[in-house]
Amino acid sequence: MARAVLDLIRRFTLATILEVSKVSPKNQAVLWDG
């Protein structure tokens, strides 16, 4: 049970990171300029 939950959390986290990384060039430009 706990392992399944952790696995889902890992997958969700990885998916979120990948989605953010797609937009990151624009966001990073803003952050670094700031």
C-alpha positions, 0 to 999 in steps of 0.5 A: 500500500505505502509503496504504491502510494509512494510510486504514484507520488514519484510519477506525479512529481516526475510528470510535474517536473517535466511539464515545468521544464518545458516552460522553464526557458521562459521562466528561467529568463525572467528569474535570471533577469530579476 
